[in-house]
């Protein structure tokens, strides 16, 4: 039973949820008006019934008392004609009077207002004692309810006066009042429907506009904006939605820009790989290949004739070839990075660059003595610093380069400064990059892959500073 009730509630909720907001609001307004109108009508009808019934009782008692007082002398003088006239006048002056009759002390009818006679059953109902002021009884008849009042005449020594007042006029008044209240409720309902329609139009118009803009945004048109109709909650919602769309548009532009730079960087990486392969192939062919050929020719010569001098030449060629192969391998991947860590690898790189290019390169490390970092972190930082130093040498024309590597709690900070020509750093976030700047984007990509960030400060003629901060994860 409980499961059935829950299922019924779910179906009802689905049905209500499928109705538009306009219909819901109009339904709420109409329901409230109808409930209020029905409640007022029922309350007014019940109150009127009580008041009119009480008034009818009071009138019935008053008429019966008046009839009894005026009939006492006529009964004692046996003036039946005057008594009949009194009864007729009483009936004519009271519209609600259904009947009236007078009984003697023996219960016989002296006069009555009926056309053919008093119904026998009516004589026995509502008996009144002589010591009672009056006796009221409501009779349920074929004509409706009758308020019957019996009053003793001259303390019961002259007989009894009986009158009966019908509720027909009372019912007619209540029906008229009910129809008027129903008409008022109908008019108020129509006014409520009209006001509800206007209210829903005011409320749903911005919502519909917002839905249309939302659908356009869902299709990918981020240029759409929701109009602000008023300074209310819906207006605030429109502003928030517009802000969200603007952020989405900026985010999409940023993603597109990054994708474009990533494409450029990928193309550069592929080109650099091919150039590096050509260089390695050329060096292997020109230097190592020629050296190995010379060694082979020399060995054939030594087969036929031993020559100590020639043997020394071959040893020198082998030594030079090994040095060339070792240098080539170090350029591709310094073994000291894997064997000893980041700091020794950077120290070796700095010494090599300073000796090769003849410039001052200062390297300082703080908090990294004997500390080994995760391999991916060491490789990424090494390549970032290597690229920054290479850019300072090749593109900035720097005469002095300073490198600081510091461990700060759970982060590792690298700062690379040079006194070169500098550039407009703002162009890094605008449009496609020149090919010679793609390395900067590659540095940023490496830092972001590690969950860190990279910032570049530079201006033409003011040198360049590269800030790198990455989290350290053991």
Helices and strands as residue ranges (DSSP letters): H 2-17, H 21-76, H 80-93, E 97-103, E 109-112, H 120-124, E 135-141, E 144-153, E 159-166, H 168-218, H 233-283, I 284-289, H 290-304, H 308-332, H 335-339, H 342-357, E 360-366, H 375-394, E 400-408, E 411-418, G 425-429, G 435-437, H 438-449, E 453-458, E 464-471
